[in-house]
Amino acid sequence: MNAYLVTLGLGLVVGVIYGLSGVRSPAPPVIALIGLFGILAGEQAVSAGKRYLAGHAFTADWLRQHAAPHVMGHLPPQPDPHAAPEPKDRRA
C-alpha cells in the first residue's frame, strides 16, 4: 500500500507543477479511466461466465486469485494484524 501512496503523492506533485506552468496533462480524463476499468471488468466477466458454463463453481477464492490481480494488479501483501511484533535488534 505504501508504494501506491508514494505514487499518488508524486503524481500530485507533478500535477501541481503542470498546473503552475499552464501545461495540460497528457493523462486521459477520468471518464476514459472509468471506461478502462469497464474493459478490465468485462474481460473478467467473460472468463467467469465461461467457467460457470463449464460447470465449475464461481467462488470468492477464484475471484481473488484470478480476476482481482488482472483488474487491480498484484497488490502488496497486507501485514497480519494479529501477528506478534518482530523483536527489535538490541545490538549496539
C-alpha positions in Angstrom: 0.0 0.0 0.0 2.9 2.3 0.7 4.1 2.2 -3.0 0.6 3.3 -4.0 0.6 6.3 -1.6 4.1 7.3 -2.8 2.9 7.1 -6.4 -0.2 9.1 -5.7 1.9 11.7 -3.9 4.4 12.0 -6.7 1.5 12.3 -9.2 0.0 15.1 -7.2 3.4 16.9 -7.2 3.6 16.6 -11.0 0.0 17.7 -11.3 0.8 20.9 -9.3 3.8 21.6 -11.5 1.7 21.1 -14.6 -1.0 23.4 -13.1 1.6 26.1 -12.2 3.2 26.0 -15.6 -0.1 26.1 -17.5 0.7 22.8 -19.3 -2.2 20.3 -19.9 -1.6 16.8 -18.5 -1.2 14.1 -21.1 -3.2 11.7 -18.9 -6.7 10.8 -20.1 -9.8 12.3 -18.4 -11.5 10.4 -15.6 -14.2 9.2 -18.0 -11.5 7.3 -20.0 -10.2 5.7 -16.9 -13.7 4.6 -15.9 -14.0 3.1 -19.4 -10.7 1.3 -18.9 -12.0 -0.2 -15.7 -15.1 -1.4 -17.5 -13.0 -3.1 -20.1 -10.9 -5.0 -17.5 -14.1 -5.9 -15.5 -15.8 -7.1 -18.8 -12.8 -9.4 -19.6 -13.2 -11.0 -16.2 -17.0 -11.3 -16.6 -16.4 -13.4 -19.8 -13.8 -15.5 -18.0 -16.2 -16.1 -15.1 -19.1 -16.9 -17.5 -17.0 -19.5 -19.3 -16.0 -21.0 -16.0 -19.7 -21.2 -14.9 -20.8 -22.7 -18.2 -18.1 -25.3 -17.9 -19.7 -26.4 -14.6 -17.1 -25.0 -12.3 -18.0 -23.1 -9.2 -17.7 -19.4 -9.2 -16.1 -18.8 -5.8 -14.7 -15.8 -4.0 -11.4 -17.6 -3.9 -11.3 -17.8 -7.7 -12.3 -14.2 -7.9 -9.4 -13.2 -5.5 -6.8 -15.4 -7.3 -7.7 -14.9 -11.0 -9.8 -11.8 -11.6 -8.6 -9.3 -8.9 -4.9 -9.4 -9.9 -5.8 -8.8 -13.6 -8.1 -5.8 -12.7 -6.2 -4.3 -9.8 -2.7 -5.5 -10.4 -0.8 -7.5 -7.8 -1.4 -5.7 -4.6 1.4 -5.6 -1.9 0.9 -8.1 0.9 -1.0 -6.8 3.9 0.5 -7.3 7.3 -1.3 -9.7 9.7 -2.9 -7.5 12.4 -2.9 -10.5 14.8 0.8 -11.4 14.3 3.2 -10.7 17.2 5.5 -7.7 16.5 9.0 -8.6 15.4 11.7 -8.3 18.1 13.9 -5.3 17.8 17.6 -5.8 17.4 19.3 -4.6 20.6 22.9 -4.8 19.4 24.7 -1.6 19.8 
